[in-house]
Amino acid sequence: MTTAVIIGAGPGLGAAAARRFGAEGFAVALVSRTQANVDALADQLRARGVDARGYAASVRDLGSLREALRRAAEDLGPAEVVQYSPIPQPEFLRPVLETGADDLRAAVEFSILGPQAVVSEVLPGMRRAGRGTLLFVNGGSGARPNPAVAGTSVAFAGESAYARMLHTALADDGVHVGQLIIPGGIEVGHPTHDPDVLAGHLWRMHAERDGFRVFAEPMPDLP
């Protein structure tokens, strides 16, 4: 069975991506910190005919994250698509002069160590199969540092560098790596930032395997 794993599966983008991949024939594994939330979302997807299950794990608890991915593979089959899109925590969104070492450490755990743990768990299966997609979702500070949100600016930059290196290193293995940058907030009904519109970007990044980085809207003056 073809499986998509949504890490950070909430009611917005995570749910929209789950619906889109489910509609394309994927089984869907939903991962977030609260079991009741992913169970409710899985119920909604099953009502649409999607084989979906929920798994509780924190991306900062690497043991629980790896265990959730293993259970999902046992229940639904090896992951062909993994979307890493948990919502940043409040301490990552402070001005740079108010951001301490513990804040930066937590942001690195969230945006760099978490992705590395995910990749180390799912990549062997993708390489054996000769196909797979790793999708990383970031806000605008992932492309241009913003001193008002220092934690994400630092950690998203590291996540982006890691993803780009993976994109290059895995190009000959059939594994595609992409990054979706979403400047500003996600907003239902917005022409470019509606969850379903963004889920469409994520689907095309997997299906068309075209390039590394996609922007939800233009970001001028990038370095």
C-alpha atoms as one frame of an Amber mdcrd trajectory, in Angstrom:
protein
   0.000   0.000   0.000   1.194   3.536  -0.806   1.466   5.622   2.372   1.816
   9.349   3.059   2.938  10.438   6.512   1.904  13.892   7.740   4.029  15.043
  10.692   2.354  17.953  12.441  -1.119  16.848  11.362  -3.507  19.541  12.578
  -6.844  20.892  11.359  -5.308  23.284   8.800  -2.557  22.381   6.348  -2.001
  18.918   7.779  -5.652  17.988   7.316  -5.738  19.502   3.823  -2.634  17.581
   2.736  -4.060  14.390   4.215  -7.273  14.877   2.239  -5.363  15.543  -0.973
  -3.028  12.582  -0.706  -5.891  10.391   0.473  -7.944  11.411  -2.571  -4.996
  10.366  -4.747  -5.124   6.840  -3.323  -2.651   7.057  -0.462  -3.144   5.596
   2.966  -2.390   8.380   5.451  -0.505   8.258   8.752  -1.189  11.291  10.935
   1.403  12.271  13.541   0.997  14.951  16.205   1.425  15.334  19.943  -2.177
  14.560  20.937  -3.678  11.159  20.206  -7.261  12.385  20.447  -6.644  15.018
  17.779  -5.134  12.659  15.218  -7.789  10.055  15.980 -10.519  12.613  15.229
  -8.816  13.599  11.985  -8.385   9.947  11.025 -12.125   9.426  11.599 -12.891
  12.309   9.215 -10.635  10.827   6.552 -12.072   7.335   6.916 -15.520   8.850
   6.371 -14.161   9.942   2.970 -12.949   6.429   2.205  -9.298   7.049   3.105
  -7.351   4.443   5.073  -6.023   6.711   7.850  -4.599   6.197  11.334  -3.250
   8.524  13.994  -0.063   8.292  16.032   0.944  10.484  18.980   4.527  11.755
  19.052   6.438  14.962  19.704   9.043  15.954  17.128  11.300  16.936  20.021
  11.033  13.429  21.515  13.026  11.551  18.922  12.312   8.141  20.409   8.546
   8.653  20.264   8.846  10.074  16.739  10.765   7.084  15.433   8.362   4.692
  17.158   5.356   6.409  15.577   6.932   6.044  12.136   7.680   2.370  12.739
   4.124   1.688  13.867   2.734   3.527  10.859   4.889   1.439   8.501   3.710
  -1.764  10.174   0.048  -0.730  10.022  -0.136   0.975   6.613   3.023   0.080
   4.719   6.325   1.879   4.098   6.145   5.640   3.588   6.397   6.896   0.022
   5.732  10.524   1.008   6.635  12.247   4.272   5.547  15.820   4.990   7.294
  17.561   7.895   5.130  20.530   8.895   4.682  20.896  12.669   3.669  24.372
  13.869   6.533  26.286  15.554   6.208  26.776  19.287   5.863  30.248  20.866
   9.415  30.429  22.209  10.728  30.221  18.627   8.869  33.398  17.670  10.570
  35.952  19.938  12.680  38.945  18.882  16.346  38.160  18.506  17.454  40.118
  21.603  14.899  38.241  23.723  15.904  34.819  22.412  18.150  32.793  24.684
  20.269  29.698  24.283  17.506  27.398  25.508  15.106  28.865  22.948  17.577
  28.265  20.124  18.329  24.768  21.358  14.631  23.933  21.361  14.212  25.370
  17.864  17.110  23.272  16.567  15.589  20.153  18.146  12.283  21.003  16.457
  13.505  21.927  12.984  16.795  20.073  12.499  17.075  17.084  14.841  13.431
  16.116  14.304  13.761  16.081  10.490  17.010  14.128  10.698  15.338  11.476
  12.872  12.470  11.219  10.390  14.780  10.921   7.411  16.936   8.274   9.079
  13.809   6.213   9.762  12.075   6.394   6.369  14.912   6.854   3.894  16.202
   3.254   3.816  12.791   2.030   2.671  12.516   4.754   0.041  15.937   3.934
  -1.353  15.139   0.238  -1.478  11.923   1.020  -3.360  13.717   3.449  -5.670
  11.133   6.167  -5.043   9.944   8.555  -2.360   9.331  12.198  -1.516  10.382
  14.226   1.521   8.500  17.521   1.880   9.539  20.245   4.329   7.193  23.160
   5.090   8.475  26.461   6.500   7.378  30.040   7.010   8.978  33.018   5.303
  11.829  33.143   7.805  13.007  29.863   6.296  14.110  31.848   3.260  14.826
  35.287   4.717  15.845  35.794   8.375  13.389  37.864  10.407  14.711  39.360
  13.675  11.173  39.342  15.092  11.122  35.528  15.029  14.709  34.602  15.758
  14.220  30.947  16.657  12.545  29.972  13.417  14.920  32.159  11.408  17.919
  30.265  12.752  16.425  26.780  12.804  14.493  26.995   9.526  17.712  28.064
   7.820  19.369  24.916   9.112  16.398  22.781   8.080  16.457  24.326   4.613
  20.185  23.656   4.227  19.710  20.061   5.358  16.825  19.561   2.923  18.748
  21.080   0.023  21.726  18.813   0.679  19.395  15.816   0.766  17.829  16.964
  -2.508  21.237  16.880  -4.157  22.497  13.709  -2.499  19.372  11.654  -3.274
  18.695  12.832  -6.815  20.087   9.629  -8.329  18.221   7.360  -5.889  14.689
   8.232  -7.008  13.986  10.187  -3.819  12.773  13.769  -4.302  13.200  16.412
  -1.599  11.211  19.643  -1.679  10.574  22.685   0.484   7.382  24.738   0.523
   7.840  28.273   1.890   4.649  29.948   3.181   5.200  33.661   3.960   2.595
  34.898   6.440  -0.144  32.827   8.018  -2.325  30.082   6.566  -5.847  31.420
   5.996  -8.968  29.609   4.834 -10.361  31.257   1.701  -7.152  33.134   0.884
  -6.207  32.881  -2.818  -2.650  31.711  -2.116  -2.635  30.701   1.568  -5.772
  28.574   1.827  -4.883  25.099   3.185  -6.301  23.323   0.137  -4.308  25.565
  -2.216  -1.131  24.825  -0.272  -1.940  21.108  -0.246  -2.136  21.344  -4.031
   1.425  22.699  -4.082   2.564  19.788  -1.925   0.866  17.244  -4.164   2.469
  18.724  -7.285   5.865  18.783  -5.607   5.502  15.040  -5.139   3.829  14.185
  -8.433   5.886  16.425 -10.716   9.178  16.294  -8.762  10.023  19.704 -10.188
  12.863  21.493  -8.417  13.605  22.001  -4.750  11.828  25.099  -3.441   8.296
  26.398  -4.019   6.888  29.661  -2.632   3.225  30.120  -1.743   3.657  33.664
  -3.057   6.603  35.690  -4.409   9.194  36.846  -1.880  11.165  39.708  -3.440
  14.691  40.737  -2.506  15.897  37.309  -1.452  19.648  37.193  -0.865
